Amino acid sequence: MRTLLLTSAVLLPLAALRGSEPIKPEQFEKLHALIKPQATEEKFMQIPWMTSLWDARKKAAEEGKPILLWEMDGHPLSCV
């Protein structure tokens, strides 16, 4: 997250100075690598989430472990 904020803080002022100049093809890979989240930044994706509550309940019962239920209502970006 810190990298994303730092990247935004650097790139946004540069973009304002240049206006709407398109990205050159030879710059794309470098910029893409710069803004793409690194594996160490996405710990959330390393968790083996289950999408079936029933399957999760069966597995939790077999292993004697609790369930973390993450549930949302509405649009994930709060654009309701």
C-alpha positions in Angstrom: 0.0 0.0 0.0 2.8 2.3 0.9 4.4 1.7 -2.6 1.1 2.6 -4.3 0.8 5.8 -2.4 4.4 6.7 -3.1 4.0 5.9 -6.7 0.8 8.0 -6.9 2.6 10.9 -5.2 5.4 10.8 -7.8 3.4 10.0 -10.9 0.4 12.3 -10.5 2.4 15.6 -10.4 4.5 14.4 -13.4 1.3 13.7 -15.3 0.0 17.1 -14.5 3.1 18.7 -15.9 3.0 16.7 -19.1 -0.8 17.1 -19.7 -2.3 14.1 -21.5 0.7 12.9 -23.3 0.3 9.2 -24.0 2.7 6.6 -22.6 5.3 5.6 -25.1 5.3 1.8 -25.9 8.9 1.4 -24.7 7.9 3.0 -21.3 4.9 0.8 -20.7 6.7 -2.3 -19.3 8.7 -0.2 -16.8 5.6 1.7 -15.7 3.5 -1.4 -15.5 6.1 -3.1 -13.3 6.3 0.0 -11.1 2.6 0.2 -10.3 1.7 -3.5 -10.3 1.4 -4.8 -6.7 4.2 -7.1 -5.7 3.6 -10.5 -4.2 4.7 -9.3 -0.8 2.1 -6.6 -0.9 -0.9 -8.9 -1.5 -0.9 -11.0 1.7 -4.7 -11.2 1.3 -4.3 -13.3 -1.9 -2.1 -15.9 -0.1 -5.0 -17.0 2.2 -6.8 -20.1 0.8 -10.3 -18.4 0.9 -13.3 -20.7 0.4 -16.4 -19.4 -1.4 -18.8 -22.1 -0.1 -19.9 -21.6 3.4 -21.1 -25.3 3.6 -17.7 -26.6 2.4 -16.0 -24.3 4.9 -18.2 -25.6 7.7 -17.4 -29.2 6.9 -13.7 -28.5 6.7 -13.7 -26.5 10.0 -15.6 -29.3 11.8 -13.1 -31.9 10.5 -10.1 -29.8 11.6 -11.7 -28.5 14.8 -11.1 -24.9 13.7 -13.3 -21.8 13.7 -14.6 -20.0 10.6 -13.9 -16.4 9.6 -16.9 -15.2 7.6 -16.2 -12.1 5.6 -19.4 -10.8 4.1 -20.2 -7.6 2.4 -23.5 -5.9 1.3 -23.6 -3.5 -1.5 -21.0 -2.4 -4.0 -17.3 -3.0 -2.8 -16.4 0.6 -3.7 -19.4 2.1 -1.8 -20.8 3.3 -5.1 -24.4 2.5 -4.3 
